[in-house]
Amino acid sequence: MTTITTLDELDGQPHANVFPDAEPKTIRLTLDAGEEVPAHAHPDREIVLYLVDGRLELRLGDETHELSAGDVVRFDGDQDIAPRAVEETTALIVLASRTDD
């Protein structure tokens, strides 16, 4: 089965589930300038975040990373995660179940 959508067609702010009930979980995150998501974790998930547009400060545990449009970051969901938009921002986030290699 093939499913195609566009990020602009999705409902939901700041989170919109791109493919409901599908794995890996895929989310569109949209934040206004200065808006942030409180610290949280996604246990047992590997996460890939692609910054579609804007600028984002991404706090991962004790470190903060400055991201710009086009940046891609991969990280462990067990740590505290807190994104904050420096300017209006859209990101695509993929949360995959962790596999033991």
LOVEXNU-603947 format. One record per atom (N, C-alpha, C): residue in three letters; x, z, y. Coordinates in pm, whole numbers, plus 32768, in hexadecimal, padded with zeros to 4 digits. Example, Ala and Ser with C-alpha at 12.3 -4.5 7.8 and 13.67 -1.06 7.14 Angstrom:
REM LOVEXNU-603947
Ala8527830C7DC7/Ala84CE830C7E3E/Ala8528830C7EB6/Ser850582C47F1F/Ser855782CA7F96/Ser850A83138003/
REM end
This chain:
REM LOVEXNU-603947
Met805380007F8B/Met800080008000/Met80588000807C/Thr80377FB080DD/Thr80817FA8815A/Thr80267FD581CB/Thr805A802C8221/Thr800F805A8295/Thr8064803F8311/Ile80287FFF8374/Ile806D7FE083F0/Ile801D801A8463/Thr8061805B84C1/Thr802280918539/Thr8086808985AB/Thr805980A68623/Thr80B480B08694/Thr80AB813E86CA/Leu8116816E8708/Leu811681F5873F/Leu80AC820587AB/Asp8090819B87F6/Asp802D81A28861/Asp7F9E81B2882E/Glu7F84818D87B1/Glu7EFD81968779/Glu7EDA8222874A/Leu7F3B827D8743/Leu7F2683008708/Leu7EE183618769/Asp7E8883B48732/Asp7E47841E877F/Asp7E9384A08768/Gly7E9084F787CB/Gly7ECC857B87BB/Gly7F4085928817/Gln7F3D8601885F/Gln7FA8862988B9/Gln7FC786BB889D/Pro803C86EE8895/Pro80B5869E889A/Pro80D8865D8815/His8090868287A8/His80B0864D8723/His804285EF86F4/Ala806A858286B7/Ala800C85278677/Ala8046850185F0/Asn7FF885158587/Asn802484F58500/Asn8018845E84EB/Val8089841C84D6/Val808A838984CC/Val80418359844F/Phe805E839483DD/Phe801F836E835E/Phe7FE783ED831C/Pro7F6E84168340/Pro7F3684928308/Pro7F388492826F/Asp7F5585078238/Asp7F55851D81A7/Asp7FBE84CB815C/Ala8026849E81A3/Ala808F844F8161/Ala81148499816B/Glu81698483810C/Glu81F284B8810E/Glu825284448117/Pro82BE84538164/Pro82DE84C781B5/Pro828084D0822C/Lys826E8549825F/Lys8219856082D3/Lys825C8521834D/Thr820F84D38399/Thr8244848D840E/Thr81EF84AF8487/Ile823084DE84F2/Ile81EB85108568/Ile821D84C885E4/Arg81C084A6863E/Arg81E6847A86C4/Arg81DA84F5871E/Leu824685168765/Leu8248858687C3/Leu824F854E8850/Thr81EF857388A5/Thr81F3854A8931/Thr81EF85C88986/Leu824D85D189E3/Leu825886458A3C/Leu826786158ACB/Asp8222865A8B28/Asp823686418BB6/Asp82B886858BE2/Ala82ED865B8C53/Ala836786978C89/Ala8355872F8C93/Gly83B6877A8C5D/Gly83B2880B8C60/Gly8362884B8BF0/Glu831487FD8BA7/Glu82C588338B38/Glu831F884D8AC0/Glu830088B68A75/Glu835088D689FF/Glu82F88904898D/Val833188FF8916/Val82F18932889D/Val833889B4887B/Pro82EC8A228869/Pro832D8AA18849/Pro83828A9887CA/Ala83E78AEE87C2/Ala84408AF1874D/Ala83ED8B0186CD/His840F8AB0866B/His83CA8AB285EB/His84298A778582/Ala84018A7E8504/Ala84528A468497/Ala83F889F4843B/His8437899E83EE/His83F3894F8387/His844189668305/Pro842A89D982C6/Pro847689FA824B/Pro846A898C81E2/Asp84D58979819A/Asp84DB891A812B/Asp84C888888157/Arg84E8886B81D6/Arg84DE87E28208/Arg856387B68243/Glu858387388232/Glu85ED86F4827B/Glu85A686A682E9/Ile85DC86A78361/Ile8595866A83D1/Ile85ED86008413/Val85AD85908434/Val85ED85278485/Val859685168501/Leu85D7851D8576/Leu8591850B85F5/Leu85CE8493863B/Tyr857884348661/Tyr85A283BE86AD/Tyr856183C98736/Leu85B183CD879F/Leu857C83D68826/Leu855B834A8858/Val84DB832A885E/Val84AC82A68886/Val84C6828F891A/Asp849D82EF896D/Asp84B982E589FC/Asp84BF83708A3A/Gly84FD83788AB0/Gly850A83F78AF6/Gly858D843D8AD8/Arg859184BD8AFD/Arg860585148AE3/Arg85D285998AAE/Leu861B85D18A4E/Leu85EF86488A08/Leu866386A789F4/Glu864A87288A0A/Glu86A7879189E0/Glu867187C5895B/Leu86C087B988F3/Leu869687E4886E/Leu86E9885C8845/Arg86A888D08842/Arg86EE89498815/Arg86DC8955877E/Leu874E895C8739/Leu8753896D86A8/Leu87A389EB868E/Gly875F8A568665/Gly87A48AD58654/Gly87DE8B0386D8/Asp88638B1886DC/Asp88A88B478755/Asp88E18AD587A9/Glu88CE8A598781/Glu890889E787C9/Glu889A8996880E/Thr88BC895C8881/Thr8860890388C7/Thr88A1887A88D3/His8854881488B2/His8886878A88B5/His8835873C891C/Glu887C86F18971/Glu883D869B89D5/Glu882A86118996/Leu87AD85E3898F/Leu878F85618952/Leu8757850289BB/Ser8779848489AF/Ser8746841A8A05/Ser870183B189AF/Ala86AF835F89EE/Ala866782F589A6/Ala86C782A7894E/Gly869F829188D2/Gly86F082488872/Gly874182A28816/Asp875083228839/Asp879C837E87E3/Asp874C83A18765/Val879483B186F8/Val875A83DB8678/Val87A984558649/Val876284BE861F/Val87A4853685EF/Val87628560856B/Arg87B5858F850F/Arg878685C0848D/Arg87AF86528482/Phe875286A98454/Phe87728738844B/Phe871C877D83E3/Asp874587F783C1/Asp8702884A835E/Asp868E889383A0/Gly8618888C8365/Gly85A288CB839D/Gly859A8961838A/Asp85F7899D8341/Asp85F48A2E832C/Asp86198A7D83A9/Gln865E8A3E8408/Gln86888A848481/Gln861A8A7F84EB/Asp86258AD68551/Asp85C78AD185C1/Asp85DC8A4F860F/Ile856D8A0E8630/Ile856D898E8676/Ile8516899F86F3/Ala854A89768767/Ala84FD898087E3/Ala851F890B883F/Pro84CE88A1883F/Pro84E78832889A/Pro84AA884C8924/Arg84F08822898D/Arg84BF882B8A17/Arg84DC87A88A5E/Ala8474876D8A99/Ala848286EC8ADD/Ala84C186FF8B66/Val852D86B78B80/Val856C86B48C05/Val851B86588C5F/Glu84E685ED8C23/Glu848B85918C68/Glu842285688C01/Glu83BD851F8C2B/Glu835584F58BCD/Glu839784B58B53/Thr836E84E28ADD/Thr83B784C18A62/Thr8358849C89F0/Thr8381843A89A1/Thr833D84198923/Thr83A6841688B5/Ala838A845C8847/Ala83E6845E87D5/Ala839684438756/Leu83D9840A86F4/Leu83A283F7866F/Leu83EF84548612/Ile83A784A985CB/Ile83E6850F8577/Ile83B984F984E7/Val841984F4848B/Val83FC84E783FC/Val842A856683B8/Leu83CC85A88371/Leu83E78625832A/Leu83DF86078295/Ala845185FF8255/Ala845885DE81C6/Ala846F865B8174/Ser843386628100/Ser844D86D180A6/Ser84DF86CF807F/Arg851D87468081/Arg85AB8751805E/Arg85BE87367FCA/Thr862686EA7FAC/Thr864A86D27F21/Thr86CE87167F07/Asp86DC874E7E91/Asp875B878E7E6C/Asp87B587277E2D/Asp882287097E74/Asp888286A47E43/Asp88F086E77DF5/
REM end
